[in-house]
Amino acid sequence: MQNKKNKKQNGGEGEGQIIFTYVLLTFLLGFIGYCIYWCFSSGPANCDTFKNLLFQGDDDSLKKAWGYFLLPDDTITKATKFLGF
C-alpha cells in the first residue's frame, strides 16, 4: 500500500521535466524561426552583416552582432509611424 502511495506522489516530477523541456524547445524554435524571418524581411545586406559579425566568434563581434540585430529598417519605421508609436 505504501509503495502505491509513493508512486502517486512522485509521478508529477517526470511530467514537470517534460513540460519544461517542451516549453524550452518551443521557445528556442520560435526564436530561431524569428531570426530567420528577420533575416529575410530585413534584406540581404542586414542579414549578411549580422551573419558575418556573428560567425567571427570573438566577444567584440558578438556584441556588435546582437546590437545590430533588429535595428529598425525603413519598413519597421514606417509601420511604427503608421501605428503611432
N, C-alpha and C positions, 0 to 999 in steps of 0.2 A: 504494500500500500504506500509506504514512504517513497519507494522508487518512482511510482506513477506521479506522486505529488511533485517530486524534484524535476521530473521531465516536463511537467506542465509549467513550472515556474521558470525553468531555464530555456524554454522553447523560443522566447522572444529575442534572445541575443543574436542568433543567426539571422533572423528576419531584419533586425535593425542594421546589421552589417550589409545585407543585400540591398536594402533600400538606400543606404548611404552610398554604396558603390554605384547604383543606377543613377542617383542624383548627380554624383561627381562625373560619371561618364556623359550624362546628358549635358551638363554644363560645359565640359571640355569639347564635345562635339559641336555644341551650339557656338562656342567661341571660335573654334576653327572654321566653322561654316560662315560666321560673320566676317572673319578675317578674309576669307576667300571672296565673299560678296563685296566687301570694301575694296579689295584689290581690283576687282573687275569694274566696279562702279566709279572708282576714283580716277581711272585712266592708267594707261601703261607707264607713264613717266613716274607717277607717285608710287605705283606698285614696284617698279624696278628699283627705285631709290630705297624704298623700305626693305626689300629683299636683300639688296647689296649691303646695307648697313647691318641688317640682322645677321647675315651669314658671315660677317667678318670675324665675329666671335669675341673681340676684346670688350672690356667693360664700357669704354667710352662710346664705341659704335653701337652697343646695345642700348645705352641710354639715349643716344641720338635717334635710333630707330623707333623706340617706343614713344619718344617725344614727337616724332614725325608722324606716327600712326594717328589716324583720324583727324588730321588737320583739315579744317573746313576748306572745301574747294568751292567753285562757283555755284554748283548745284545746291550744296548744303546752305550756302549763304543766301541764295535766292529763296530757298524753302523757308528758312528761319525768318527772313523779312516778310514773306507772304503770310506766315502764321503769326507774326507779330512778336517774336521773341527778341 
